[in-house]
Amino acid sequence: MFTVEQIKAAHSKVKSGADFPAYVKEIKALGVTHYEAYVADGHIDYHGIGNYMAQVPAKYAPLVIADTTDSEQFKRELVAHQQGKTDFLTFIKMCATVGIEKWVIRMDKMTCTYYDKAGNEILVEAIPE
């Protein structure tokens, strides 16, 4: 099964949103079935077969997630990030500001779903294969 070190090595190659599809393919090949990335502190729970889980610990000081969600601003900023116009930390800070609590990547469906603090789906995107 995959290790935190393998996940970190794959993630180190991600410099912008444009690099994300290759990252997903790489960790899928390691055996990751899905993962949950938390905006507040950057910790990520990676899941594999048979309830296997590896957690990448918090990466930065806690951010405050807005109570209200501005989904239109989020969508605009997400497009800019995916085009490589912002780095990851800028993207994370924007997510907190517009009320995104986490996202979940599902390898079986190749989707990325963004959620607010109430657990509402804000956006579901297909990940390019």
N, CA, C and O atoms as a Tinker XYZ file with bonds, in Angstrom:
   516  protein
     1  N      0.850000   -1.183000    0.000000    73     2
     2  CA     0.000000    0.000000    0.000000    64     1     3
     3  C      0.893000    1.243000    0.000000    63     2     4     5
     4  O      2.089000    1.154000    0.276000    81     3
     5  N      0.330000    2.352000   -0.298000    73     3     6
     6  CA     1.066000    3.608000   -0.420000    64     5     7
     7  C      1.481000    4.153000    0.947000    63     6     8     9
     8  O      0.916000    3.803000    1.983000    81     7
     9  N      2.487000    5.021000    0.908000    73     7    10
    10  CA     2.980000    5.654000    2.136000    64     9    11
    11  C      2.847000    7.173000    2.017000    63    10    12    13
    12  O      2.677000    7.718000    0.926000    81    11
    13  N      2.927000    7.835000    3.162000    73    11    14
    14  CA     2.905000    9.297000    3.182000    64    13    15
    15  C      4.073000    9.842000    2.369000    63    14    16    17
    16  O      3.931000   10.850000    1.676000    81    15
    17  N      5.225000    9.183000    2.451000    73    15    18
    18  CA     6.401000    9.641000    1.711000    64    17    19
    19  C      6.159000    9.596000    0.199000    63    18    20    21
    20  O      6.559000   10.510000   -0.521000    81    19
    21  N      5.503000    8.533000   -0.280000    73    19    22
    22  CA     5.195000    8.435000   -1.709000    64    21    23
    23  C      4.230000    9.544000   -2.141000    63    22    24    25
    24  O      4.384000   10.141000   -3.206000    81    23
    25  N      3.241000    9.802000   -1.298000    73    23    26
    26  CA     2.267000   10.858000   -1.589000    64    25    27
    27  C      2.970000   12.214000   -1.646000    63    26    28    29
    28  O      2.740000   13.003000   -2.562000    81    27
    29  N      3.824000   12.475000   -0.662000    73    27    30
    30  CA     4.541000   13.758000   -0.628000    64    29    31
    31  C      5.440000   13.921000   -1.849000    63    30    32    33
    32  O      5.542000   15.015000   -2.404000    81    31
    33  N      6.089000   12.841000   -2.266000    73    31    34
    34  CA     6.958000   12.905000   -3.445000    64    33    35
    35  C      6.146000   13.256000   -4.691000    63    34    36    37
    36  O      6.579000   14.063000   -5.513000    81    35
    37  N      4.978000   12.654000   -4.825000    73    35    38
    38  CA     4.114000   12.957000   -5.970000    64    37    39
    39  C      3.617000   14.400000   -5.895000    63    38    40    41
    40  O      3.581000   15.105000   -6.903000    81    39
    41  N      3.235000   14.830000   -4.696000    73    39    42
    42  CA     2.686000   16.186000   -4.532000    64    41    43
    43  C      3.745000   17.263000   -4.749000    63    42    44    45
    44  O      3.418000   18.386000   -5.135000    81    43
    45  N      5.006000   16.929000   -4.504000    73    43    46
    46  CA     6.076000   17.922000   -4.673000    64    45    47
    47  C      6.212000   18.380000   -6.124000    63    46    48    49
    48  O      6.817000   19.418000   -6.392000    81    47
    49  N      5.660000   17.622000   -7.048000    73    47    50
    50  CA     5.722000   17.969000   -8.468000    64    49    51
    51  C      4.632000   18.961000   -8.874000    63    50    52    53
    52  O      4.671000   19.517000   -9.971000    81    51
    53  N      3.654000   19.183000   -7.981000    73    51    54
    54  CA     2.534000   20.073000   -8.289000    64    53    55
    55  C      2.929000   21.512000   -7.977000    63    54    56    57
    56  O      3.146000   21.865000   -6.818000    81    55
    57  N      3.018000   22.318000   -8.990000    73    55    58
    58  CA     3.363000   23.733000   -8.817000    64    57    59
    59  C      2.153000   24.632000   -9.026000    63    58    60    61
    60  O      2.121000   25.757000   -8.527000    81    59
    61  N      1.159000   24.144000   -9.760000    73    59    62
    62  CA    -0.061000   24.917000  -10.007000    64    61    63
    63  C     -1.186000   23.944000  -10.335000    63    62    64    65
    64  O     -0.979000   22.734000  -10.415000    81    63
    65  N     -2.372000   24.495000  -10.520000    73    63    66
    66  CA    -3.517000   23.668000  -10.872000    64    65    67
    67  C     -3.329000   22.920000  -12.181000    63    66    68    69
    68  O     -3.945000   21.875000  -12.395000    81    67
    69  N     -2.493000   23.440000  -13.047000    73    67    70
    70  CA    -2.239000   22.788000  -14.328000    64    69    71
    71  C     -1.555000   21.431000  -14.152000    63    70    72    73
    72  O     -1.656000   20.567000  -15.023000    81    71
    73  N     -0.859000   21.242000  -13.024000    73    71    74
    74  CA    -0.144000   19.992000  -12.754000    64    73    75
    75  C     -1.024000   18.936000  -12.084000    63    74    76    77
    76  O     -0.609000   17.788000  -11.933000    81    75
    77  N     -2.224000   19.317000  -11.688000    73    75    78
    78  CA    -3.062000   18.453000  -10.869000    64    77    79
    79  C     -3.453000   17.127000  -11.527000    63    78    80    81
    80  O     -3.350000   16.096000  -10.862000    81    79
    81  N     -3.894000   17.086000  -12.787000    73    79    82
    82  CA    -4.277000   15.800000  -13.378000    64    81    83
    83  C     -3.161000   14.750000  -13.352000    63    82    84    85
    84  O     -3.431000   13.573000  -13.112000    81    83
    85  N     -1.932000   15.157000  -13.593000    73    83    86
    86  CA    -0.811000   14.209000  -13.555000    64    85    87
    87  C     -0.597000   13.681000  -12.139000    63    86    88    89
    88  O     -0.283000   12.506000  -11.954000    81    87
    89  N     -0.767000   14.545000  -11.146000    73    87    90
    90  CA    -0.653000   14.146000   -9.738000    64    89    91
    91  C     -1.704000   13.096000   -9.389000    63    90    92    93
    92  O     -1.388000   12.094000   -8.747000    81    91
    93  N     -2.938000   13.314000   -9.802000    73    91    94
    94  CA    -4.016000   12.366000   -9.506000    64    93    95
    95  C     -3.716000   11.013000  -10.138000    63    94    96    97
    96  O     -3.903000    9.976000   -9.502000    81    95
    97  N     -3.259000   11.015000  -11.368000    73    95    98
    98  CA    -2.917000    9.756000  -12.033000    64    97    99
    99  C     -1.816000    9.020000  -11.281000    63    98   100   101
   100  O     -1.874000    7.801000  -11.123000    81    99
   101  N     -0.813000    9.760000  -10.817000    73    99   102
   102  CA     0.310000    9.142000  -10.115000    64   101   103
   103  C     -0.130000    8.504000   -8.800000    63   102   104   105
   104  O      0.258000    7.374000   -8.502000    81   103
   105  N     -0.936000    9.214000   -8.011000    73   103   106
   106  CA    -1.333000    8.630000   -6.722000    64   105   107
   107  C     -2.381000    7.534000   -6.899000    63   106   108   109
   108  O     -2.472000    6.628000   -6.070000    81   107
   109  N     -3.165000    7.605000   -7.958000    73   107   110
   110  CA    -4.102000    6.516000   -8.261000    64   109   111
   111  C     -3.310000    5.238000   -8.531000    63   110   112   113
   112  O     -3.693000    4.158000   -8.081000    81   111
   113  N     -2.215000    5.363000   -9.262000    73   111   114
   114  CA    -1.363000    4.210000   -9.557000    64   113   115
   115  C     -0.735000    3.624000   -8.290000    63   114   116   117
   116  O     -0.393000    2.442000   -8.256000    81   115
   117  N     -0.584000    4.450000   -7.250000    73   115   118
   118  CA    -0.043000    3.973000   -5.969000    64   117   119
   119  C     -1.073000    3.195000   -5.157000    63   118   120   121
   120  O     -0.713000    2.501000   -4.207000    81   119
   121  N     -2.353000    3.304000   -5.522000    73   119   122
   122  CA    -3.404000    2.601000   -4.797000    64   121   123
   123  C     -4.359000    3.485000   -4.019000    63   122   124   125
   124  O     -5.177000    2.983000   -3.247000    81   123
   125  N     -4.269000    4.796000   -4.210000    73   123   126
   126  CA    -5.199000    5.706000   -3.536000    64   125   127
   127  C     -6.563000    5.583000   -4.223000    63   126   128   129
   128  O     -6.661000    5.691000   -5.445000    81   127
   129  N     -7.625000    5.354000   -3.417000    73   127   130
   130  CA    -8.980000    5.268000   -3.964000    64   129   131
   131  C     -9.694000    6.613000   -3.903000    63   130   132   133
   132  O    -10.479000    6.949000   -4.790000    81   131
   133  N     -9.417000    7.378000   -2.854000    73   131   134
   134  CA    -9.960000    8.731000   -2.722000    64   133   135
   135  C     -9.206000    9.453000   -1.618000    63   134   136   137
   136  O     -8.531000    8.832000   -0.796000    81   135
   137  N     -9.332000   10.771000   -1.613000    73   135   138
   138  CA    -8.753000   11.524000   -0.502000    64   137   139
   139  C     -9.555000   12.773000   -0.221000    63   138   140   141
   140  O    -10.280000   13.286000   -1.074000    81   139
   141  N     -9.400000   13.253000    1.022000    73   139   142
   142  CA   -10.080000   14.449000    1.495000    64   141   143
   143  C     -9.022000   15.455000    1.909000    63   142   144   145
   144  O     -8.195000   15.180000    2.779000    81   143
   145  N     -9.054000   16.623000    1.281000    73   143   146
   146  CA    -8.094000   17.689000    1.580000    64   145   147
   147  C     -8.823000   18.798000    2.330000    63   146   148   149
   148  O     -9.829000   19.323000    1.853000    81   147
   149  N     -8.311000   19.150000    3.503000    73   147   150
   150  CA    -8.950000   20.136000    4.369000    64   149   151
   151  C     -8.246000   21.483000    4.258000    63   150   152   153
   152  O     -7.044000   21.589000    4.501000    81   151
   153  N     -9.002000   22.502000    3.892000    73   151   154
   154  CA    -8.468000   23.840000    3.665000    64   153   155
   155  C     -7.937000   24.461000    4.955000    63   154   156   157
   156  O     -6.917000   25.150000    4.927000    81   155
   157  N     -8.604000   24.233000    6.076000    73   155   158
   158  CA    -8.277000   24.927000    7.332000    64   157   159
   159  C     -6.809000   24.811000    7.724000    63   158   160   161
   160  O     -6.205000   25.799000    8.143000    81   159
   161  N     -6.223000   23.618000    7.594000    73   159   162
   162  CA    -4.824000   23.450000    8.006000    64   161   163
   163  C     -3.980000   22.661000    7.003000    63   162   164   165
   164  O     -2.783000   22.468000    7.213000    81   163
   165  N     -4.596000   22.212000    5.929000    73   163   166
   166  CA    -3.857000   21.510000    4.891000    64   165   167
   167  C     -3.671000   20.025000    5.104000    63   166   168   169
   168  O     -3.019000   19.371000    4.290000    81   167
   169  N     -4.231000   19.460000    6.190000    73   167   170
   170  CA    -4.062000   18.013000    6.345000    64   169   171
   171  C     -4.918000   17.292000    5.309000    63   170   172   173
   172  O     -5.962000   17.784000    4.883000    81   171
   173  N     -4.447000   16.122000    4.921000    73   171   174
   174  CA    -5.129000   15.345000    3.890000    64   173   175
   175  C     -5.205000   13.899000    4.350000    63   174   176   177
   176  O     -4.216000   13.324000    4.807000    81   175
   177  N     -6.395000   13.319000    4.223000    73   175   178
   178  CA    -6.610000   11.907000    4.523000    64   177   179
   179  C     -6.686000   11.150000    3.204000    63   178   180   181
   180  O     -7.610000   11.353000    2.416000    81   179
   181  N     -5.701000   10.267000    2.966000    73   179   182
   182  CA    -5.656000    9.445000    1.756000    64   181   183
   183  C     -6.180000    8.058000    2.090000    63   182   184   185
   184  O     -5.754000    7.452000    3.073000    81   183
   185  N     -7.098000    7.553000    1.281000    73   183   186
   186  CA    -7.732000    6.264000    1.537000    64   185   187
   187  C     -7.390000    5.276000    0.431000    63   186   188   189
   188  O     -7.270000    5.635000   -0.740000    81   187
   189  N     -7.235000    4.004000    0.845000    73   187   190
   190  CA    -6.984000    2.924000   -0.088000    64   189   191
   191  C     -7.939000    1.777000    0.170000    63   190   192   193
   192  O     -8.890000    1.913000    0.940000    81   191
   193  N     -7.690000    0.660000   -0.464000    73   191   194
   194  CA    -8.537000   -0.523000   -0.336000    64   193   195
   195  C     -8.485000   -1.060000    1.094000    63   194   196   197
   196  O     -7.461000   -0.955000    1.770000    81   195
   197  N     -9.601000   -1.635000    1.547000    73   195   198
   198  CA    -9.649000   -2.280000    2.856000    64   197   199
   199  C     -9.533000   -1.321000    4.022000    63   198   200   201
   200  O     -8.917000   -1.652000    5.035000    81   199
   201  N    -10.107000   -0.147000    3.899000    73   199   202
   202  CA   -10.079000    0.871000    4.959000    64   201   203
   203  C     -8.677000    1.371000    5.296000    63   202   204   205
   204  O     -8.464000    1.949000    6.362000    81   203
   205  N     -7.723000    1.152000    4.397000    73   203   206
   206  CA    -6.374000    1.679000    4.612000    64   205   207
   207  C     -6.424000    3.202000    4.527000    63   206   208   209
   208  O     -7.099000    3.758000    3.661000    81   207
   209  N     -5.705000    3.875000    5.431000    73   207   210
   210  CA    -5.645000    5.332000    5.385000    64   209   211
   211  C     -4.258000    5.805000    5.798000    63   210   212   213
   212  O     -3.642000    5.262000    6.715000    81   211
   213  N     -3.793000    6.814000    5.109000    73   211   214
   214  CA    -2.552000    7.497000    5.480000    64   213   215
   215  C     -2.883000    8.981000    5.547000    63   214   216   217
   216  O     -3.548000    9.519000    4.662000    81   215
   217  N     -2.417000    9.635000    6.599000    73   215   218
   218  CA    -2.718000   11.057000    6.759000    64   217   219
   219  C     -1.456000   11.893000    6.625000    63   218   220   221
   220  O     -0.444000   11.640000    7.278000    81   219
   221  N     -1.547000   12.894000    5.762000    73   219   222
   222  CA    -0.497000   13.900000    5.677000    64   221   223
   223  C     -0.907000   14.985000    6.667000    63   222   224   225
   224  O     -1.992000   15.556000    6.550000    81   223
   225  N     -0.043000   15.273000    7.643000    73   223   226
   226  CA    -0.431000   16.220000    8.699000    64   225   227
   227  C     -0.583000   17.656000    8.201000    63   226   228   229
   228  O     -0.284000   17.975000    7.050000    81   227
   229  N     -1.052000   18.502000    9.099000    73   227   230
   230  CA    -1.251000   19.925000    8.795000    64   229   231
   231  C      0.015000   20.516000    8.184000    63   230   232   233
   232  O      1.130000   20.160000    8.565000    81   231
   233  N     -0.175000   21.425000    7.228000    73   231   234
   234  CA     0.949000   22.014000    6.499000    64   233   235
   235  C      1.193000   23.472000    6.843000    63   234   236   237
   236  O      2.263000   24.008000    6.555000    81   235
   237  N      0.201000   24.124000    7.463000    73   235   238
   238  CA     0.325000   25.553000    7.743000    64   237   239
   239  C     -0.564000   25.915000    8.925000    63   238   240   241
   240  O     -1.397000   25.123000    9.364000    81   239
   241  N     -0.370000   27.120000    9.425000    73   239   242
   242  CA    -1.189000   27.607000   10.542000    64   241   243
   243  C     -2.653000   27.628000   10.108000    63   242   244   245
   244  O     -2.958000   27.909000    8.949000    81   243
   245  N     -3.552000   27.332000   11.037000    73   243   246
   246  CA    -4.978000   27.255000   10.684000    64   245   247
   247  C     -5.525000   28.534000   10.056000    63   246   248   249
   248  O     -5.214000   29.648000   10.479000    81   247
   249  N     -6.344000   28.334000    9.040000    73   247   250
   250  CA    -7.054000   29.423000    8.376000    64   249   251
   251  C     -8.510000   29.391000    8.824000    63   250   252   253
   252  O     -9.040000   28.330000    9.154000    81   251
   253  N     -9.142000   30.534000    8.835000    73   251   254
   254  CA   -10.563000   30.609000    9.158000    64   253   255
   255  C    -11.349000   30.432000    7.860000    63   254   256   257
   256  O    -11.127000   31.144000    6.881000    81   255
   257  N    -12.268000   29.472000    7.872000    73   255   258
   258  CA   -13.121000   29.237000    6.713000    64   257   259
   259  C    -14.364000   30.115000    6.849000    63   258   260   261
   260  O    -15.031000   30.091000    7.883000    81   259
   261  N    -14.670000   30.878000    5.825000    73   259   262
   262  CA   -15.843000   31.758000    5.856000    64   261   263
   263  C    -17.119000   30.946000    6.062000    63   262   264   265
   264  O    -17.247000   29.832000    5.555000    81   263
   265  N    -18.054000   31.516000    6.808000    73   263   266
   266  CA   -19.326000   30.842000    7.076000    64   265   267
   267  C    -20.252000   30.844000    5.866000    63   266   268   269
   268  O    -21.064000   29.934000    5.698000    81   267
   269  N    -20.130000   31.857000    5.032000    73   267   270
   270  CA   -20.953000   31.914000    3.824000    64   269   271
   271  C    -20.075000   31.622000    2.614000    63   270   272   273
   272  O    -18.895000   31.969000    2.580000    81   271
   273  N    -20.673000   30.987000    1.638000    73   271   274
   274  CA   -19.932000   30.564000    0.456000    64   273   275
   275  C    -20.250000   31.468000   -0.727000    63   274   276   277
   276  O    -21.413000   31.726000   -1.040000    81   275
   277  N    -19.195000   31.941000   -1.375000    73   275   278
   278  CA   -19.345000   32.712000   -2.608000    64   277   279
   279  C    -18.938000   31.790000   -3.755000    63   278   280   281
   280  O    -17.790000   31.797000   -4.200000    81   279
   281  N    -19.902000   30.999000   -4.221000    73   279   282
   282  CA   -19.586000   29.976000   -5.215000    64   281   283
   283  C    -19.157000   30.562000   -6.556000    63   282   284   285
   284  O    -18.334000   29.966000   -7.250000    81   283
   285  N    -19.693000   31.705000   -6.929000    73   283   286
   286  CA   -19.310000   32.306000   -8.213000    64   285   287
   287  C    -17.863000   32.795000   -8.189000    63   286   288   289
   288  O    -17.119000   32.579000   -9.145000    81   287
   289  N    -17.465000   33.448000   -7.109000    73   287   290
   290  CA   -16.067000   33.881000   -7.002000    64   289   291
   291  C    -15.151000   32.665000   -6.956000    63   290   292   293
   292  O    -14.088000   32.658000   -7.576000    81   291
   293  N    -15.566000   31.640000   -6.220000    73   291   294
   294  CA   -14.766000   30.420000   -6.151000    64   293   295
   295  C    -14.536000   29.850000   -7.548000    63   294   296   297
   296  O    -13.406000   29.513000   -7.901000    81   295
   297  N    -15.581000   29.743000   -8.329000    73   295   298
   298  CA   -15.459000   29.168000   -9.670000    64   297   299
   299  C    -14.519000   29.994000  -10.552000    63   298   300   301
   300  O    -13.723000   29.434000  -11.306000    81   299
   301  N    -14.610000   31.316000  -10.456000    73   299   302
   302  CA   -13.702000   32.179000  -11.244000    64   301   303
   303  C    -12.244000   31.969000  -10.830000    63   302   304   305
   304  O    -11.362000   31.815000  -11.675000    81   303
   305  N    -12.010000   31.964000   -9.525000    73   303   306
   306  CA   -10.642000   31.808000   -9.011000    64   305   307
   307  C    -10.098000   30.406000   -9.291000    63   306   308   309
   308  O     -8.903000   30.238000   -9.535000    81   307
   309  N    -10.966000   29.412000   -9.255000    73   307   310
   310  CA   -10.551000   28.043000   -9.550000    64   309   311
   311  C    -10.057000   27.927000  -10.989000    63   310   312   313
   312  O     -9.035000   27.289000  -11.245000    81   311
   313  N    -10.763000   28.528000  -11.912000    73   311   314
   314  CA   -10.342000   28.506000  -13.319000    64   313   315
   315  C     -8.958000   29.129000  -13.464000    63   314   316   317
   316  O     -8.099000   28.587000  -14.161000    81   315
   317  N     -8.744000   30.258000  -12.812000    73   315   318
   318  CA    -7.428000   30.908000  -12.878000    64   317   319
   319  C     -6.344000   29.988000  -12.321000    63   318   320   321
   320  O     -5.254000   29.894000  -12.886000    81   319
   321  N     -6.643000   29.311000  -11.215000    73   319   322
   322  CA    -5.669000   28.396000  -10.618000    64   321   323
   323  C     -5.376000   27.224000  -11.559000    63   322   324   325
   324  O     -4.222000   26.833000  -11.731000    81   323
   325  N     -6.410000   26.679000  -12.156000    73   323   326
   326  CA    -6.227000   25.546000  -13.069000    64   325   327
   327  C     -5.438000   25.933000  -14.313000    63   326   328   329
   328  O     -4.823000   25.080000  -14.953000    81   327
   329  N     -5.455000   27.192000  -14.647000    73   327   330
   330  CA    -4.676000   27.682000  -15.790000    64   329   331
   331  C     -3.239000   28.017000  -15.402000    63   330   332   333
   332  O     -2.458000   28.484000  -16.230000    81   331
   333  N     -2.896000   27.772000  -14.130000    73   331   334
   334  CA    -1.533000   28.004000  -13.675000    64   333   335
   335  C     -1.248000   29.440000  -13.267000    63   334   336   337
   336  O     -0.084000   29.817000  -13.134000    81   335
   337  N     -2.280000   30.248000  -13.065000    73   335   338
   338  CA    -2.091000   31.664000  -12.737000    64   337   339
   339  C     -1.854000   31.917000  -11.253000    63   338   340   341
   340  O     -1.427000   33.009000  -10.875000    81   339
   341  N     -2.124000   30.928000  -10.408000    73   339   342
   342  CA    -1.883000   31.074000   -8.967000    64   341   343
   343  C     -1.176000   29.838000   -8.433000    63   342   344   345
   344  O     -1.304000   28.745000   -8.986000    81   343
   345  N     -0.425000   30.026000   -7.349000    73   343   346
   346  CA     0.210000   28.879000   -6.706000    64   345   347
   347  C     -0.764000   28.243000   -5.710000    63   346   348   349
   348  O     -1.862000   28.752000   -5.488000    81   347
   349  N     -0.345000   27.126000   -5.115000    73   347   350
   350  CA    -1.238000   26.354000   -4.254000    64   349   351
   351  C     -1.662000   27.126000   -3.010000    63   350   352   353
   352  O     -2.837000   27.100000   -2.644000    81   351
   353  N     -0.730000   27.811000   -2.354000    73   351   354
   354  CA    -1.092000   28.531000   -1.132000    64   353   355
   355  C     -2.067000   29.675000   -1.419000    63   354   356   357
   356  O     -2.963000   29.941000   -0.617000    81   355
   357  N     -1.902000   30.339000   -2.535000    73   355   358
   358  CA    -2.852000   31.382000   -2.937000    64   357   359
   359  C     -4.235000   30.772000   -3.143000    63   358   360   361
   360  O     -5.244000   31.343000   -2.729000    81   359
   361  N     -4.273000   29.616000   -3.782000    73   359   362
   362  CA    -5.536000   28.907000   -4.003000    64   361   363
   363  C     -6.193000   28.537000   -2.672000    63   362   364   365
   364  O     -7.399000   28.713000   -2.503000    81   363
   365  N     -5.406000   28.027000   -1.736000    73   363   366
   366  CA    -5.929000   27.624000   -0.424000    64   365   367
   367  C     -6.522000   28.824000    0.312000    63   366   368   369
   368  O     -7.624000   28.740000    0.854000    81   367
   369  N     -5.801000   29.925000    0.332000    73   367   370
   370  CA    -6.301000   31.125000    1.022000    64   369   371
   371  C     -7.598000   31.615000    0.390000    63   370   372   373
   372  O     -8.508000   32.050000    1.095000    81   371
   373  N     -7.684000   31.547000   -0.924000    73   371   374
   374  CA    -8.911000   31.933000   -1.614000    64   373   375
   375  C    -10.054000   31.014000   -1.207000    63   374   376   377
   376  O    -11.164000   31.482000   -0.955000    81   375
   377  N     -9.794000   29.706000   -1.139000    73   375   378
   378  CA   -10.837000   28.759000   -0.727000    64   377   379
   379  C    -11.395000   29.127000    0.645000    63   378   380   381
   380  O    -12.611000   29.138000    0.837000    81   379
   381  N    -10.523000   29.425000    1.591000    73   379   382
   382  CA   -10.965000   29.795000    2.939000    64   381   383
   383  C    -11.820000   31.056000    2.897000    63   382   384   385
   384  O    -12.857000   31.132000    3.557000    81   383
   385  N    -11.388000   32.033000    2.129000    73   383   386
   386  CA   -12.092000   33.313000    2.040000    64   385   387
   387  C    -13.500000   33.160000    1.463000    63   386   388   389
   388  O    -14.424000   33.852000    1.890000    81   387
   389  N    -13.664000   32.263000    0.502000    73   387   390
   390  CA   -14.973000   32.098000   -0.144000    64   389   391
   391  C    -15.802000   30.962000    0.459000    63   390   392   393
   392  O    -16.876000   30.645000   -0.050000    81   391
   393  N    -15.309000   30.346000    1.544000    73   391   394
   394  CA   -16.122000   29.375000    2.269000    64   393   395
   395  C    -15.996000   27.923000    1.867000    63   394   396   397
   396  O    -16.898000   27.132000    2.142000    81   395
   397  N    -14.904000   27.548000    1.224000    73   395   398
   398  CA   -14.686000   26.142000    0.871000    64   397   399
   399  C    -13.946000   25.468000    2.021000    63   398   400   401
   400  O    -12.844000   25.884000    2.379000    81   399
   401  N    -14.546000   24.424000    2.605000    73   399   402
   402  CA   -13.934000   23.728000    3.735000    64   401   403
   403  C    -12.981000   22.622000    3.298000    63   402   404   405
   404  O    -11.911000   22.443000    3.880000    81   403
   405  N    -13.383000   21.882000    2.264000    73   403   406
   406  CA   -12.554000   20.752000    1.814000    64   405   407
   407  C    -12.937000   20.379000    0.397000    63   406   408   409
   408  O    -13.935000   20.844000   -0.154000    81   407
   409  N    -12.100000   19.512000   -0.174000    73   407   410
   410  CA   -12.481000   18.864000   -1.417000    64   409   411
   411  C    -12.157000   17.390000   -1.301000    63   410   412   413
   412  O    -11.272000   16.978000   -0.551000    81   411
   413  N    -12.905000   16.605000   -2.070000    73   411   414
   414  CA   -12.751000   15.153000   -2.073000    64   413   415
   415  C    -12.476000   14.722000   -3.504000    63   414   416   417
   416  O    -13.221000   15.050000   -4.427000    81   415
   417  N    -11.387000   13.977000   -3.666000    73   415   418
   418  CA   -11.010000   13.434000   -4.966000    64   417   419
   419  C    -11.370000   11.955000   -4.970000    63   418   420   421
   420  O    -10.934000   11.201000   -4.100000    81   419
   421  N    -12.163000   11.546000   -5.947000    73   419   422
   422  CA   -12.547000   10.137000   -6.098000    64   421   423
   423  C    -11.888000    9.594000   -7.351000    63   422   424   425
   424  O    -12.146000   10.057000   -8.462000    81   423
   425  N    -11.026000    8.599000   -7.150000    73   423   426
   426  CA   -10.289000    8.034000   -8.271000    64   425   427
   427  C    -11.188000    7.199000   -9.180000    63   426   428   429
   428  O    -10.973000    7.163000  -10.391000    81   427
   429  N    -12.200000    6.522000   -8.607000    73   427   430
   430  CA   -13.065000    5.676000   -9.427000    64   429   431
   431  C    -13.890000    6.502000  -10.414000    63   430   432   433
   432  O    -14.125000    6.073000  -11.544000    81   431
   433  N    -14.320000    7.671000   -9.989000    73   431   434
   434  CA   -15.117000    8.539000  -10.853000    64   433   435
   435  C    -14.286000    9.637000  -11.506000    63   434   436   437
   436  O    -14.766000   10.339000  -12.395000    81   435
   437  N    -13.025000    9.785000  -11.060000    73   435   438
   438  CA   -12.141000   10.864000  -11.516000    64   437   439
   439  C    -12.856000   12.212000  -11.393000    63   438   440   441
   440  O    -12.981000   12.974000  -12.351000    81   439
   441  N    -13.325000   12.469000  -10.148000    73   439   442
   442  CA   -13.990000   13.733000   -9.848000    64   441   443
   443  C    -13.338000   14.411000   -8.659000    63   442   444   445
   444  O    -12.709000   13.776000   -7.812000    81   443
   445  N    -13.509000   15.718000   -8.627000    73   443   446
   446  CA   -13.103000   16.545000   -7.501000    64   445   447
   447  C    -14.347000   17.310000   -7.067000    63   446   448   449
   448  O    -14.908000   18.090000   -7.836000    81   447
   449  N    -14.773000   17.078000   -5.820000    73   447   450
   450  CA   -15.973000   17.722000   -5.298000    64   449   451
   451  C    -15.582000   18.658000   -4.167000    63   450   452   453
   452  O    -14.909000   18.251000   -3.220000    81   451
   453  N    -16.000000   19.902000   -4.265000    73   451   454
   454  CA   -15.711000   20.923000   -3.261000    64   453   455
   455  C    -16.925000   21.091000   -2.356000    63   454   456   457
   456  O    -18.063000   21.111000   -2.824000    81   455
   457  N    -16.669000   21.212000   -1.045000    73   455   458
   458  CA   -17.736000   21.312000   -0.048000    64   457   459
   459  C    -17.568000   22.558000    0.814000    63   458   460   461
   460  O    -16.454000   23.031000    1.041000    81   459
   461  N    -18.701000   23.081000    1.291000    73   459   462
   462  CA   -18.651000   24.168000    2.268000    64   461   463
   463  C    -18.701000   23.585000    3.681000    63   462   464   465
   464  O    -18.724000   22.366000    3.854000    81   463
   465  N    -18.719000   24.456000    4.683000    73   463   466
   466  CA   -18.701000   24.011000    6.080000    64   465   467
   467  C    -19.935000   23.206000    6.467000    63   466   468   469
   468  O    -19.874000   22.385000    7.383000    81   467
   469  N    -21.045000   23.428000    5.788000    73   467   470
   470  CA   -22.280000   22.701000    6.086000    64   469   471
   471  C    -22.333000   21.345000    5.379000    63   470   472   473
   472  O    -23.295000   20.595000    5.542000    81   471
   473  N    -21.298000   21.033000    4.592000    73   471   474
   474  CA   -21.272000   19.765000    3.871000    64   473   475
   475  C    -21.995000   19.793000    2.538000    63   474   476   477
   476  O    -22.211000   18.747000    1.927000    81   475
   477  N    -22.372000   20.975000    2.081000    73   475   478
   478  CA   -23.040000   21.111000    0.783000    64   477   479
   479  C    -22.028000   21.008000   -0.353000    63   478   480   481
   480  O    -20.932000   21.562000   -0.271000    81   479
   481  N    -22.403000   20.299000   -1.410000    73   479   482
   482  CA   -21.567000   20.256000   -2.607000    64   481   483
   483  C    -21.641000   21.612000   -3.293000    63   482   484   485
   484  O    -22.726000   22.092000   -3.620000    81   483
   485  N    -20.493000   22.220000   -3.508000    73   483   486
   486  CA   -20.437000   23.514000   -4.180000    64   485   487
   487  C    -20.143000   23.334000   -5.663000    63   486   488   489
   488  O    -20.683000   24.047000   -6.508000    81   487
   489  N    -19.282000   22.375000   -5.965000    73   487   490
   490  CA   -18.908000   22.131000   -7.358000    64   489   491
   491  C    -18.361000   20.720000   -7.473000    63   490   492   493
   492  O    -17.588000   20.271000   -6.627000    81   491
   493  N    -18.770000   20.019000   -8.535000    73   491   494
   494  CA   -18.207000   18.713000   -8.871000    64   493   495
   495  C    -17.570000   18.860000  -10.238000    63   494   496   497
   496  O    -18.218000   19.268000  -11.201000    81   495
   497  N    -16.289000   18.520000  -10.311000    73   495   498
   498  CA   -15.560000   18.630000  -11.576000    64   497   499
   499  C    -15.016000   17.279000  -11.999000    63   498   500   501
   500  O    -14.612000   16.469000  -11.165000    81   499
   501  N    -15.011000   17.045000  -13.288000    73   499   502
   502  CA   -14.333000   15.877000  -13.833000    64   501   503
   503  C    -12.847000   16.201000  -13.925000    63   502   504   505
   504  O    -12.468000   17.300000  -14.331000    81   503
   505  N    -12.015000   15.249000  -13.551000    73   503   506
   506  CA   -10.567000   15.424000  -13.650000    64   505   507
   507  C    -10.133000   14.870000  -15.006000    63   506   508   509
   508  O    -10.436000   13.719000  -15.318000    81   507
   509  N     -9.435000   15.660000  -15.813000    73   507   510
   510  CA    -8.994000   15.177000  -17.126000    64   509   511
   511  C     -8.107000   13.937000  -16.984000    63   510   512   513
   512  O     -7.238000   13.869000  -16.115000    81   511
   513  N     -8.347000   12.971000  -17.852000    73   511   514
   514  CA    -7.549000   11.736000  -17.784000    64   513   515
   515  C     -6.499000   11.687000  -18.856000    63   514   516
   516  O     -5.745000   10.717000  -18.937000    81   515
